[in-house]
């Protein structure tokens, strides 16, 4: 606790208690606002010392040190902060909707890997370029499932997570101002992401593979479905879905190319007469953006039927409750529930090996491309921003490629 007062000459003094003693010093100003500002900075410095973020040096003039905002000889004296402490502080500082839940979950996995290699007590303040390069080299030699090596893109994402924590710590004055030592880091060569393949092609390639094998799972991650296959899958879900919201959720994904998270947070007010407004969180880091996708006849029919039985809730897709559900009617769908309903709905069909909701996103893009829709229109519907992603999705069906080839060579 600190307080200020002016003497008869108009100069302001500050008094405060610290360590059981009372101190009083001149602020050397006659301006009340300046005095109040110094009072706030003093109280902040004391709070940092009490929390352990600033180390109190020995044999120093305590009031001078505190009034200089914790500086000694012109530089901050900070306690070295560990990776464990800073990462926890970083995640605690995130606003509720600052990042996608999936992004935060993945960043925490990155921190776990960094901690495993560098140690939970690793001092981020002492981080050097050689430390990061050593981490990259060790990580590149580390096998993952069934002898496969870690992807270079994964290592880069782990370093990006560490950089985000470092930047936050510097801005929060938990670390002295310094540049993150990533310039000149060398990574293993990237492996280009595989092109998407037809359902039949993947069935042939995986016929003799163990479903638990990483190659089996990787190949099924490249599947895109033709419109006929999409409609066949939706017909199956319409008949087999265990809850009334499952089928409209499948049609929503298949007929808009929306991400799982975008469907989960869709609101009733986003449903227009002929378009759906989709709220994005990945296209721009510091800004909420939206895109609009036309509503197909099948999606409109599915939503109309769902809205007739839908419980009171602001969400487009929500839990319906009932005897078979442990969740209250109207609760929003979570990521784990969405994945469970996806697997359960397809468990007894030929589509049971599909890897998740994202298959509808690249199927949507591929089907649009196969029909010759302008790439800029597709980008507007799905929110793509990089050429690398466009190149993967701009993958036509073999029959369409053959017809295009025959236009040139007859």
C-alpha positions as YAML, in Angstrom:
chain: A
units: angstrom
residues:
- id: 1
  name: UNK
  ca: [0.00, 0.00, 0.00]
- id: 2
  name: UNK
  ca: [1.40, 3.41, -0.99]
- id: 3
  name: UNK
  ca: [0.03, 6.93, -0.70]
- id: 4
  name: UNK
  ca: [1.11, 10.39, -1.87]
- id: 5
  name: UNK
  ca: [0.87, 13.84, -0.31]
- id: 6
  name: UNK
  ca: [2.06, 17.33, -1.17]
- id: 7
  name: UNK
  ca: [4.18, 19.44, 1.16]
- id: 8
  name: UNK
  ca: [3.69, 23.24, 1.59]
- id: 9
  name: UNK
  ca: [5.98, 23.94, -1.38]
- id: 10
  name: UNK
  ca: [3.83, 21.80, -3.66]
- id: 11
  name: UNK
  ca: [6.29, 18.94, -4.05]
- id: 12
  name: UNK
  ca: [4.81, 15.46, -3.80]
- id: 13
  name: UNK
  ca: [6.12, 12.78, -1.50]
- id: 14
  name: UNK
  ca: [5.24, 9.10, -1.43]
- id: 15
  name: UNK
  ca: [4.98, 6.89, 1.64]
- id: 16
  name: UNK
  ca: [4.73, 3.12, 1.61]
- id: 17
  name: UNK
  ca: [5.27, 0.06, 3.78]
- id: 18
  name: UNK
  ca: [7.47, -2.88, 2.77]
- id: 19
  name: UNK
  ca: [8.90, -5.71, 4.84]
- id: 20
  name: UNK
  ca: [7.35, -4.36, 8.03]
- id: 21
  name: UNK
  ca: [8.94, -0.91, 7.65]
- id: 22
  name: UNK
  ca: [7.60, 2.46, 6.55]
- id: 23
  name: UNK
  ca: [9.43, 4.53, 3.94]
- id: 24
  name: UNK
  ca: [8.98, 8.07, 2.67]
- id: 25
  name: UNK
  ca: [10.67, 9.66, -0.34]
- id: 26
  name: UNK
  ca: [10.28, 12.75, -2.48]
- id: 27
  name: UNK
  ca: [8.89, 12.18, -5.97]
- id: 28
  name: UNK
  ca: [10.55, 15.39, -7.21]
- id: 29
  name: UNK
  ca: [7.45, 16.64, -8.99]
- id: 30
  name: UNK
  ca: [4.70, 19.16, -8.37]
- id: 31
  name: UNK
  ca: [2.32, 17.53, -10.87]
- id: 32
  name: UNK
  ca: [-0.33, 15.37, -9.27]
- id: 33
  name: UNK
  ca: [-0.81, 13.11, -12.33]
- id: 34
  name: UNK
  ca: [2.90, 12.34, -12.48]
- id: 35
  name: UNK
  ca: [2.90, 11.55, -8.78]
- id: 36
  name: UNK
  ca: [-0.10, 9.25, -9.16]
- id: 37
  name: UNK
  ca: [1.58, 7.48, -12.07]
- id: 38
  name: UNK
  ca: [4.72, 6.86, -9.98]
- id: 39
  name: UNK
  ca: [2.53, 5.57, -7.14]
- id: 40
  name: UNK
  ca: [0.92, 3.02, -9.46]
- id: 41
  name: UNK
  ca: [4.31, 1.91, -10.82]
- id: 42
  name: UNK
  ca: [5.64, 1.51, -7.28]
- id: 43
  name: UNK
  ca: [2.67, -0.65, -6.30]
- id: 44
  name: UNK
  ca: [3.15, -2.76, -9.47]
- id: 45
  name: UNK
  ca: [6.85, -3.26, -8.66]
- id: 46
  name: UNK
  ca: [6.06, -4.37, -5.10]
- id: 47
  name: UNK
  ca: [3.49, -6.82, -6.46]
- id: 48
  name: UNK
  ca: [6.08, -8.26, -8.88]
- id: 49
  name: UNK
  ca: [8.57, -8.72, -6.04]
- id: 50
  name: UNK
  ca: [5.98, -10.41, -3.83]
- id: 51
  name: UNK
  ca: [5.02, -12.79, -6.68]
- id: 52
  name: UNK
  ca: [8.68, -13.67, -7.29]
- id: 53
  name: UNK
  ca: [8.82, -12.16, -10.77]
- id: 54
  name: UNK
  ca: [11.43, -9.58, -9.76]
- id: 55
  name: UNK
  ca: [14.32, -10.60, -7.54]
- id: 56
  name: UNK
  ca: [15.14, -8.19, -4.77]
- id: 57
  name: UNK
  ca: [18.93, -7.63, -4.83]
- id: 58
  name: UNK
  ca: [20.95, -7.55, -1.63]
- id: 59
  name: UNK
  ca: [22.78, -4.47, -0.33]
- id: 60
  name: UNK
  ca: [20.76, -1.95, -2.34]
- id: 61
  name: UNK
  ca: [18.83, 1.15, -1.33]
- id: 62
  name: UNK
  ca: [15.33, -0.33, -1.18]
- id: 63
  name: UNK
  ca: [13.25, 2.84, -1.85]
- id: 64
  name: UNK
  ca: [15.49, 3.79, -4.78]
- id: 65
  name: UNK
  ca: [15.20, 0.29, -6.23]
- id: 66
  name: UNK
  ca: [11.41, 0.23, -5.88]
- id: 67
  name: UNK
  ca: [10.90, 3.74, -7.25]
- id: 68
  name: UNK
  ca: [13.09, 2.90, -10.27]
- id: 69
  name: UNK
  ca: [10.53, 0.18, -11.16]
- id: 70
  name: UNK
  ca: [12.83, -2.61, -10.09]
- id: 71
  name: UNK
  ca: [15.91, -1.47, -11.97]
- id: 72
  name: UNK
  ca: [19.49, -1.49, -10.78]
- id: 73
  name: UNK
  ca: [22.21, 0.20, -12.81]
- id: 74
  name: UNK
  ca: [19.69, 0.82, -15.59]
- id: 75
  name: UNK
  ca: [18.51, -2.79, -16.13]
- id: 76
  name: UNK
  ca: [15.80, -4.99, -14.69]
- id: 77
  name: UNK
  ca: [16.83, -7.62, -12.18]
- id: 78
  name: UNK
  ca: [14.46, -10.49, -12.97]
- id: 79
  name: UNK
  ca: [14.26, -13.94, -11.57]
- id: 80
  name: UNK
  ca: [14.95, -16.50, -14.30]
- id: 81
  name: UNK
  ca: [11.65, -17.94, -15.43]
- id: 82
  name: UNK
  ca: [11.23, -21.59, -16.30]
- id: 83
  name: UNK
  ca: [9.47, -23.07, -19.31]
- id: 84
  name: UNK
  ca: [6.90, -24.66, -17.02]
- id: 85
  name: UNK
  ca: [6.04, -21.39, -15.26]
- id: 86
  name: UNK
  ca: [5.89, -19.28, -18.40]
- id: 87
  name: UNK
  ca: [3.83, -21.73, -20.42]
- id: 88
  name: UNK
  ca: [1.28, -21.99, -17.63]
- id: 89
  name: UNK
  ca: [1.13, -18.20, -17.37]
- id: 90
  name: UNK
  ca: [0.70, -17.90, -21.14]
- id: 91
  name: UNK
  ca: [-2.26, -20.28, -21.27]
- id: 92
  name: UNK
  ca: [-3.84, -18.63, -18.21]
- id: 93
  name: UNK
  ca: [-3.58, -15.24, -19.95]
- id: 94
  name: UNK
  ca: [-5.50, -16.29, -23.06]
- id: 95
  name: UNK
  ca: [-8.98, -14.75, -23.36]
- id: 96
  name: UNK
  ca: [-11.87, -17.24, -23.60]
- id: 97
  name: UNK
  ca: [-12.23, -16.94, -27.37]
- id: 98
  name: UNK
  ca: [-8.70, -15.86, -28.24]
- id: 99
  name: UNK
  ca: [-7.76, -19.14, -29.93]
- id: 100
  name: UNK
  ca: [-9.59, -22.22, -31.12]
- id: 101
  name: UNK
  ca: [-9.87, -24.87, -28.42]
- id: 102
  name: UNK
  ca: [-8.18, -27.31, -30.78]
- id: 103
  name: UNK
  ca: [-5.31, -24.86, -31.28]
- id: 104
  name: UNK
  ca: [-4.82, -24.46, -27.53]
- id: 105
  name: UNK
  ca: [-4.93, -28.23, -27.08]
- id: 106
  name: UNK
  ca: [-2.26, -28.71, -29.75]
- id: 107
  name: UNK
  ca: [-0.07, -25.96, -28.27]
- id: 108
  name: UNK
  ca: [-0.21, -27.71, -24.89]
- id: 109
  name: UNK
  ca: [0.94, -30.90, -26.60]
- id: 110
  name: UNK
  ca: [3.83, -28.90, -28.08]
- id: 111
  name: UNK
  ca: [4.74, -27.60, -24.62]
- id: 112
  name: UNK
  ca: [4.73, -31.15, -23.31]
- id: 113
  name: UNK
  ca: [7.18, -32.19, -26.02]
- id: 114
  name: UNK
  ca: [9.38, -29.14, -25.44]
- id: 115
  name: UNK
  ca: [9.39, -29.84, -21.71]
- id: 116
  name: UNK
  ca: [10.31, -33.47, -22.28]
- id: 117
  name: UNK
  ca: [13.38, -32.46, -24.30]
- id: 118
  name: UNK
  ca: [14.45, -29.22, -22.61]
- id: 119
  name: UNK
  ca: [13.24, -29.94, -19.06]
- id: 120
  name: UNK
  ca: [10.46, -28.31, -17.06]
- id: 121
  name: UNK
  ca: [13.02, -26.16, -15.21]
- id: 122
  name: UNK
  ca: [14.63, -24.94, -18.43]
- id: 123
  name: UNK
  ca: [15.31, -21.20, -18.13]
- id: 124
  name: UNK
  ca: [13.67, -19.42, -21.07]
- id: 125
  name: UNK
  ca: [15.66, -16.31, -20.19]
- id: 126
  name: UNK
  ca: [18.84, -18.23, -20.99]
- id: 127
  name: UNK
  ca: [17.55, -19.60, -24.30]
- id: 128
  name: UNK
  ca: [20.08, -19.56, -27.14]
- id: 129
  name: UNK
  ca: [20.07, -20.33, -30.84]
- id: 130
  name: UNK
  ca: [22.19, -23.41, -30.20]
- id: 131
  name: UNK
  ca: [19.57, -24.73, -27.75]
- id: 132
  name: UNK
  ca: [16.83, -24.47, -30.37]
- id: 133
  name: UNK
  ca: [18.96, -26.02, -33.09]
- id: 134
  name: UNK
  ca: [19.86, -28.87, -30.77]
- id: 135
  name: UNK
  ca: [16.18, -29.40, -30.02]
- id: 136
  name: UNK
  ca: [15.36, -29.51, -33.75]
- id: 137
  name: UNK
  ca: [18.17, -31.98, -34.43]
- id: 138
  name: UNK
  ca: [17.13, -34.29, -31.59]
- id: 139
  name: UNK
  ca: [13.47, -34.07, -32.53]
- id: 140
  name: UNK
  ca: [14.22, -34.91, -36.17]
- id: 141
  name: UNK
  ca: [15.86, -38.19, -35.06]
- id: 142
  name: UNK
  ca: [12.95, -39.17, -32.83]
- id: 143
  name: UNK
  ca: [10.69, -41.87, -34.33]
- id: 144
  name: UNK
  ca: [6.96, -41.72, -33.84]
- id: 145
  name: UNK
  ca: [4.47, -44.45, -34.76]
- id: 146
  name: UNK
  ca: [5.93, -47.63, -36.29]
- id: 147
  name: UNK
  ca: [9.32, -46.13, -37.06]
- id: 148
  name: UNK
  ca: [8.06, -43.07, -38.97]
- id: 149
  name: UNK
  ca: [10.05, -39.89, -38.34]
- id: 150
  name: UNK
  ca: [8.50, -36.69, -37.08]
- id: 151
  name: UNK
  ca: [7.43, -34.23, -39.78]
- id: 152
  name: UNK
  ca: [9.44, -31.04, -40.17]
- id: 153
  name: UNK
  ca: [6.18, -29.05, -40.12]
- id: 154
  name: UNK
  ca: [5.42, -30.44, -36.65]
- id: 155
  name: UNK
  ca: [8.83, -29.34, -35.32]
- id: 156
  name: UNK
  ca: [8.26, -25.86, -36.77]
- id: 157
  name: UNK
  ca: [4.90, -25.62, -35.02]
- id: 158
  name: UNK
  ca: [6.55, -26.55, -31.71]
- id: 159
  name: UNK
  ca: [9.11, -23.77, -32.16]
- id: 160
  name: UNK
  ca: [6.29, -21.34, -33.06]
- id: 161
  name: UNK
  ca: [4.53, -22.25, -29.80]
- id: 162
  name: UNK
  ca: [7.73, -21.58, -27.84]
- id: 163
  name: UNK
  ca: [8.09, -18.26, -29.66]
- id: 164
  name: UNK
  ca: [4.54, -17.26, -28.71]
- id: 165
  name: UNK
  ca: [5.27, -17.97, -25.04]
- id: 166
  name: UNK
  ca: [8.56, -16.04, -25.19]
- id: 167
  name: UNK
  ca: [6.91, -13.03, -26.85]
- id: 168
  name: UNK
  ca: [4.14, -12.97, -24.26]
- id: 169
  name: UNK
  ca: [6.68, -13.20, -21.39]
- id: 170
  name: UNK
  ca: [8.72, -10.28, -22.76]
- id: 171
  name: UNK
  ca: [5.61, -8.15, -23.30]
- id: 172
  name: UNK
  ca: [4.45, -9.02, -19.77]
- id: 173
  name: UNK
  ca: [7.87, -7.98, -18.40]
- id: 174
  name: UNK
  ca: [8.47, -11.44, -17.02]
- id: 175
  name: UNK
  ca: [11.62, -11.64, -19.16]
- id: 176
  name: UNK
  ca: [14.04, -8.91, -20.16]
- id: 177
  name: UNK
  ca: [13.46, -7.54, -23.64]
- id: 178
  name: UNK
  ca: [15.19, -9.80, -26.14]
- id: 179
  name: UNK
  ca: [14.76, -11.23, -29.61]
- id: 180
  name: UNK
  ca: [13.62, -14.83, -29.95]
- id: 181
  name: UNK
  ca: [16.75, -16.64, -31.25]
- id: 182
  name: UNK
  ca: [15.14, -18.38, -34.22]
- id: 183
  name: UNK
  ca: [16.93, -16.61, -37.06]
- id: 184
  name: UNK
  ca: [18.93, -19.06, -39.16]
- id: 185
  name: UNK
  ca: [17.46, -22.24, -37.67]
- id: 186
  name: UNK
  ca: [17.72, -25.20, -40.03]
- id: 187
  name: UNK
  ca: [14.96, -27.80, -40.25]
- id: 188
  name: UNK
  ca: [14.76, -31.20, -41.95]
- id: 189
  name: UNK
  ca: [13.43, -31.16, -45.49]
- id: 190
  name: UNK
  ca: [9.67, -30.96, -45.74]
- id: 191
  name: UNK
  ca: [7.65, -33.79, -47.23]
- id: 192
  name: UNK
  ca: [4.93, -32.48, -49.51]
- id: 193
  name: UNK
  ca: [1.44, -33.26, -48.29]
- id: 194
  name: UNK
  ca: [-0.12, -36.05, -50.39]
- id: 195
  name: UNK
  ca: [-2.79, -35.27, -52.96]
- id: 196
  name: UNK
  ca: [-6.28, -36.36, -52.09]
- id: 197
  name: UNK
  ca: [-7.45, -39.60, -53.64]
- id: 198
  name: UNK
  ca: [-10.76, -41.17, -54.58]
- id: 199
  name: UNK
  ca: [-12.48, -43.50, -52.15]
- id: 200
  name: UNK
  ca: [-11.99, -46.53, -54.45]
- id: 201
  name: UNK
  ca: [-8.27, -45.78, -54.86]
- id: 202
  name: UNK
  ca: [-7.72, -45.78, -51.11]
- id: 203
  name: UNK
  ca: [-9.77, -48.96, -50.66]
- id: 204
  name: UNK
  ca: [-7.46, -50.74, -53.13]
- id: 205
  name: UNK
  ca: [-4.27, -49.42, -51.50]
- id: 206
  name: UNK
  ca: [-5.32, -50.39, -47.98]
- id: 207
  name: UNK
  ca: [-6.83, -53.80, -48.77]
- id: 208
  name: UNK
  ca: [-3.83, -55.71, -47.36]
- id: 209
  name: UNK
  ca: [-2.88, -53.29, -44.57]
- id: 210
  name: UNK
  ca: [-3.58, -53.57, -40.87]
- id: 211
  name: UNK
  ca: [-6.18, -50.93, -39.85]
- id: 212
  name: UNK
  ca: [-3.94, -50.05, -36.90]
- id: 213
  name: UNK
  ca: [-0.97, -49.38, -39.20]
- id: 214
  name: UNK
  ca: [0.04, -45.74, -39.58]
- id: 215
  name: UNK
  ca: [0.18, -46.10, -43.37]
- id: 216
  name: UNK
  ca: [-3.41, -47.37, -43.38]
- id: 217
  name: UNK
  ca: [-4.55, -44.36, -41.37]
- id: 218
  name: UNK
  ca: [-2.50, -41.91, -43.42]
- id: 219
  name: UNK
  ca: [-4.01, -43.17, -46.67]
- id: 220
  name: UNK
  ca: [-7.55, -42.88, -45.31]
- id: 221
  name: UNK
  ca: [-6.71, -39.31, -44.38]
- id: 222
  name: UNK
  ca: [-6.30, -38.50, -48.10]
- id: 223
  name: UNK
  ca: [-9.81, -39.61, -49.13]
- id: 224
  name: UNK
  ca: [-12.21, -37.30, -50.86]
- id: 225
  name: UNK
  ca: [-15.71, -38.39, -51.77]
- id: 226
  name: UNK
  ca: [-17.57, -37.87, -55.03]
- id: 227
  name: UNK
  ca: [-20.98, -36.21, -54.80]
- id: 228
  name: UNK
  ca: [-22.60, -39.60, -55.32]
- id: 229
  name: UNK
  ca: [-20.59, -41.02, -52.40]
- id: 230
  name: UNK
  ca: [-21.40, -37.99, -50.24]
- id: 231
  name: UNK
  ca: [-25.10, -38.47, -50.87]
- id: 232
  name: UNK
  ca: [-24.81, -42.23, -50.20]
- id: 233
  name: UNK
  ca: [-23.11, -41.49, -46.89]
- id: 234
  name: UNK
  ca: [-25.76, -38.93, -45.94]
- id: 235
  name: UNK
  ca: [-28.53, -41.40, -46.80]
- id: 236
  name: UNK
  ca: [-26.92, -43.92, -44.46]
- id: 237
  name: UNK
  ca: [-26.58, -41.39, -41.61]
- id: 238
  name: UNK
  ca: [-30.18, -40.27, -42.07]
- id: 239
  name: UNK
  ca: [-31.28, -43.84, -41.40]
- id: 240
  name: UNK
  ca: [-28.78, -44.76, -38.67]
- id: 241
  name: UNK
  ca: [-28.29, -41.57, -36.62]
- id: 242
  name: UNK
  ca: [-28.95, -42.13, -32.92]
- id: 243
  name: UNK
  ca: [-29.97, -38.50, -32.22]
- id: 244
  name: UNK
  ca: [-31.96, -36.06, -34.38]
- id: 245
  name: UNK
  ca: [-29.16, -33.46, -34.55]
- id: 246
  name: UNK
  ca: [-26.58, -35.87, -36.01]
- id: 247
  name: UNK
  ca: [-27.96, -36.02, -39.56]
- id: 248
  name: UNK
  ca: [-28.30, -32.22, -40.01]
- id: 249
  name: UNK
  ca: [-24.76, -31.83, -38.65]
- id: 250
  name: UNK
  ca: [-23.48, -34.23, -41.31]
- id: 251
  name: UNK
  ca: [-25.35, -32.39, -44.08]
- id: 252
  name: UNK
  ca: [-24.09, -29.04, -42.73]
- id: 253
  name: UNK
  ca: [-20.49, -30.28, -43.04]
- id: 254
  name: UNK
  ca: [-20.94, -31.99, -46.41]
- id: 255
  name: UNK
  ca: [-22.85, -29.20, -48.17]
- id: 256
  name: UNK
  ca: [-20.92, -26.15, -46.88]
- id: 257
  name: UNK
  ca: [-17.33, -27.34, -46.36]
- id: 258
  name: UNK
  ca: [-17.46, -25.88, -42.84]
- id: 259
  name: UNK
  ca: [-14.97, -27.02, -40.22]
- id: 260
  name: UNK
  ca: [-16.15, -29.04, -37.24]
- id: 261
  name: UNK
  ca: [-15.53, -26.11, -34.87]
- id: 262
  name: UNK
  ca: [-17.43, -23.72, -37.15]
- id: 263
  name: UNK
  ca: [-20.46, -26.00, -37.09]
- id: 264
  name: UNK
  ca: [-20.25, -26.37, -33.31]
- id: 265
  name: UNK
  ca: [-20.46, -22.60, -32.73]
- id: 266
  name: UNK
  ca: [-23.01, -21.85, -35.47]
- id: 267
  name: UNK
  ca: [-26.01, -19.92, -34.14]
- id: 268
  name: UNK
  ca: [-29.63, -19.81, -35.28]
- id: 269
  name: UNK
  ca: [-29.21, -16.16, -36.24]
- id: 270
  name: UNK
  ca: [-26.56, -17.26, -38.78]
- id: 271
  name: UNK
  ca: [-29.14, -19.18, -40.83]
- id: 272
  name: UNK
  ca: [-30.57, -16.94, -43.54]
- id: 273
  name: UNK
  ca: [-33.24, -17.59, -46.12]
- id: 274
  name: UNK
  ca: [-30.75, -18.87, -48.70]
- id: 275
  name: UNK
  ca: [-27.26, -18.57, -47.15]
- id: 276
  name: UNK
  ca: [-25.45, -19.58, -43.95]
- id: 277
  name: UNK
  ca: [-23.05, -17.15, -42.29]
- id: 278
  name: UNK
  ca: [-20.02, -19.03, -40.95]
- id: 279
  name: UNK
  ca: [-17.89, -17.44, -38.23]
- id: 280
  name: UNK
  ca: [-14.16, -17.97, -38.73]
- id: 281
  name: UNK
  ca: [-11.25, -17.86, -36.29]
- id: 282
  name: UNK
  ca: [-8.34, -19.05, -38.41]
- id: 283
  name: UNK
  ca: [-8.23, -16.73, -41.43]
- id: 284
  name: UNK
  ca: [-7.10, -13.63, -39.50]
- id: 285
  name: UNK
  ca: [-5.35, -13.85, -36.14]
- id: 286
  name: UNK
  ca: [-6.56, -10.60, -34.60]
- id: 287
  name: UNK
  ca: [-9.97, -10.24, -36.21]
- id: 288
  name: UNK
  ca: [-13.20, -12.21, -36.25]
- id: 289
  name: UNK
  ca: [-14.23, -12.83, -39.85]
- id: 290
  name: UNK
  ca: [-17.20, -14.44, -41.57]
- id: 291
  name: UNK
  ca: [-18.01, -16.01, -44.90]
- id: 292
  name: UNK
  ca: [-21.32, -16.96, -46.49]
- id: 293
  name: UNK
  ca: [-22.21, -20.24, -48.17]
- id: 294
  name: UNK
  ca: [-25.45, -20.94, -50.08]
- id: 295
  name: UNK
  ca: [-27.89, -23.38, -48.48]
- id: 296
  name: UNK
  ca: [-28.54, -26.45, -50.62]
- id: 297
  name: UNK
  ca: [-32.00, -27.98, -50.92]
- id: 298
  name: UNK
  ca: [-30.96, -31.04, -48.88]
- id: 299
  name: UNK
  ca: [-29.44, -28.91, -46.13]
- id: 300
  name: UNK
  ca: [-32.54, -26.72, -45.98]
- id: 301
  name: UNK
  ca: [-34.74, -29.80, -45.70]
- id: 302
  name: UNK
  ca: [-32.53, -31.29, -42.95]
- id: 303
  name: UNK
  ca: [-32.49, -28.04, -40.96]
- id: 304
  name: UNK
  ca: [-36.26, -27.55, -41.27]
- id: 305
  name: UNK
  ca: [-36.91, -31.06, -39.94]
- id: 306
  name: UNK
  ca: [-34.40, -30.56, -37.10]
- id: 307
  name: UNK
  ca: [-35.83, -27.17, -36.09]
- id: 308
  name: UNK
  ca: [-39.27, -28.74, -35.61]
- id: 309
  name: UNK
  ca: [-37.93, -30.89, -32.73]
- id: 310
  name: UNK
  ca: [-34.92, -28.82, -31.67]
- id: 311
  name: UNK
  ca: [-34.89, -27.83, -27.96]
- id: 312
  name: UNK
  ca: [-34.59, -24.21, -26.86]
- id: 313
  name: UNK
  ca: [-31.01, -23.15, -27.61]
- id: 314
  name: UNK
  ca: [-29.21, -20.36, -29.51]
- id: 315
  name: UNK
  ca: [-27.01, -22.95, -31.27]
- id: 316
  name: UNK
  ca: [-27.88, -24.31, -34.70]
- id: 317
  name: UNK
  ca: [-26.73, -27.80, -33.68]
- id: 318
  name: UNK
  ca: [-27.14, -28.78, -30.03]
- id: 319
  name: UNK
  ca: [-27.82, -31.80, -27.86]
- id: 320
  name: UNK
  ca: [-31.39, -33.04, -27.99]
- id: 321
  name: UNK
  ca: [-31.46, -34.70, -24.57]
- id: 322
  name: UNK
  ca: [-33.61, -37.79, -24.08]
- id: 323
  name: UNK
  ca: [-33.22, -41.10, -22.29]
- id: 324
  name: UNK
  ca: [-30.14, -42.15, -24.27]
- id: 325
  name: UNK
  ca: [-28.25, -38.94, -23.55]
- id: 326
  name: UNK
  ca: [-26.52, -37.93, -20.33]
- id: 327
  name: UNK
  ca: [-26.44, -34.31, -21.50]
- id: 328
  name: UNK
  ca: [-29.13, -31.69, -21.11]
- id: 329
  name: UNK
  ca: [-31.17, -30.65, -24.11]
- id: 330
  name: UNK
  ca: [-29.86, -27.45, -25.73]
- id: 331
  name: UNK
  ca: [-26.23, -27.86, -24.65]
- id: 332
  name: UNK
  ca: [-23.68, -27.09, -27.39]
- id: 333
  name: UNK
  ca: [-21.83, -29.92, -29.09]
- id: 334
  name: UNK
  ca: [-18.22, -30.43, -27.96]
- id: 335
  name: UNK
  ca: [-15.37, -31.65, -30.17]
- id: 336
  name: UNK
  ca: [-15.17, -35.01, -28.43]
- id: 337
  name: UNK
  ca: [-18.92, -35.56, -28.78]
- id: 338
  name: UNK
  ca: [-18.83, -34.58, -32.46]
- id: 339
  name: UNK
  ca: [-16.07, -37.12, -33.13]
- id: 340
  name: UNK
  ca: [-17.96, -39.81, -31.23]
- id: 341
  name: UNK
  ca: [-21.15, -39.22, -33.22]
- id: 342
  name: UNK
  ca: [-19.17, -39.24, -36.48]
- id: 343
  name: UNK
  ca: [-17.62, -42.63, -35.75]
- id: 344
  name: UNK
  ca: [-20.82, -44.13, -34.38]
- id: 345
  name: UNK
  ca: [-22.94, -43.05, -37.36]
- id: 346
  name: UNK
  ca: [-20.54, -44.67, -39.86]
- id: 347
  name: UNK
  ca: [-19.48, -47.72, -37.79]
- id: 348
  name: UNK
  ca: [-21.52, -50.24, -39.76]
- id: 349
  name: UNK
  ca: [-21.00, -48.75, -43.23]
- id: 350
  name: UNK
  ca: [-18.32, -48.88, -45.90]
- id: 351
  name: UNK
  ca: [-17.30, -45.38, -44.78]
- id: 352
  name: UNK
  ca: [-16.23, -46.55, -41.29]
- id: 353
  name: UNK
  ca: [-12.51, -45.86, -41.89]
- id: 354
  name: UNK
  ca: [-12.94, -42.17, -42.74]
- id: 355
  name: UNK
  ca: [-10.73, -40.10, -40.45]
- id: 356
  name: UNK
  ca: [-13.14, -37.40, -39.35]
- id: 357
  name: UNK
  ca: [-15.28, -34.40, -40.24]
- id: 358
  name: UNK
  ca: [-12.58, -32.78, -42.37]
- id: 359
  name: UNK
  ca: [-13.23, -35.32, -45.16]
- id: 360
  name: UNK
  ca: [-16.32, -33.29, -46.03]
- id: 361
  name: UNK
  ca: [-14.32, -30.08, -46.31]
- id: 362
  name: UNK
  ca: [-11.88, -31.31, -48.93]
- id: 363
  name: UNK
  ca: [-14.61, -33.35, -50.65]
- id: 364
  name: UNK
  ca: [-16.64, -30.14, -50.95]
- id: 365
  name: UNK
  ca: [-13.67, -28.32, -52.47]
- id: 366
  name: UNK
  ca: [-12.76, -31.17, -54.81]
- id: 367
  name: UNK
  ca: [-16.32, -31.57, -56.07]
- id: 368
  name: UNK
  ca: [-16.58, -27.84, -56.72]
- id: 369
  name: UNK
  ca: [-13.26, -27.91, -58.60]
- id: 370
  name: UNK
  ca: [-14.39, -30.94, -60.63]
- id: 371
  name: UNK
  ca: [-17.42, -28.96, -61.81]
- id: 372
  name: UNK
  ca: [-15.19, -26.12, -62.97]
- id: 373
  name: UNK
  ca: [-16.23, -23.58, -60.33]
- id: 374
  name: UNK
  ca: [-13.87, -20.60, -60.21]
- id: 375
  name: UNK
  ca: [-11.18, -21.05, -57.55]
- id: 376
  name: UNK
  ca: [-11.95, -17.60, -56.14]
- id: 377
  name: UNK
  ca: [-15.55, -18.65, -55.51]
- id: 378
  name: UNK
  ca: [-14.39, -21.84, -53.77]
- id: 379
  name: UNK
  ca: [-11.98, -19.79, -51.65]
- id: 380
  name: UNK
  ca: [-14.86, -17.52, -50.63]
- id: 381
  name: UNK
  ca: [-17.01, -20.46, -49.57]
- id: 382
  name: UNK
  ca: [-14.36, -22.29, -47.53]
- id: 383
  name: UNK
  ca: [-12.01, -19.47, -46.49]
- id: 384
  name: UNK
  ca: [-8.75, -20.70, -48.02]
- id: 385
  name: UNK
  ca: [-5.87, -18.24, -48.06]
- id: 386
  name: UNK
  ca: [-2.71, -20.13, -49.11]
- id: 387
  name: UNK
  ca: [-1.68, -21.61, -52.42]
- id: 388
  name: UNK
  ca: [-0.38, -24.75, -50.69]
- id: 389
  name: UNK
  ca: [-3.87, -25.57, -49.44]
- id: 390
  name: UNK
  ca: [-5.44, -24.69, -52.80]
- id: 391
  name: UNK
  ca: [-3.00, -27.01, -54.57]
- id: 392
  name: UNK
  ca: [-4.05, -29.97, -52.43]
- id: 393
  name: UNK
  ca: [-7.74, -29.27, -52.86]
- id: 394
  name: UNK
  ca: [-7.53, -28.46, -56.57]
- id: 395
  name: UNK
  ca: [-7.52, -32.18, -57.27]
- id: 396
  name: UNK
  ca: [-9.94, -33.33, -59.95]
- id: 397
  name: UNK
  ca: [-11.48, -36.74, -60.34]
- id: 398
  name: UNK
  ca: [-9.60, -39.08, -62.70]
- id: 399
  name: UNK
  ca: [-12.46, -38.99, -65.22]
- id: 400
  name: UNK
  ca: [-12.41, -35.19, -65.28]
- id: 401
  name: UNK
  ca: [-8.63, -35.21, -65.72]
- id: 402
  name: UNK
  ca: [-8.92, -37.66, -68.59]
- id: 403
  name: UNK
  ca: [-11.50, -35.52, -70.38]
- id: 404
  name: UNK
  ca: [-9.30, -32.44, -69.93]
- id: 405
  name: UNK
  ca: [-6.30, -34.37, -71.27]
- id: 406
  name: UNK
  ca: [-8.28, -35.56, -74.31]
- id: 407
  name: UNK
  ca: [-9.14, -31.96, -75.16]
- id: 408
  name: UNK
  ca: [-5.44, -31.52, -75.94]
- id: 409
  name: UNK
  ca: [-4.44, -34.91, -77.33]
- id: 410
  name: UNK
  ca: [-7.72, -36.20, -78.66]
...
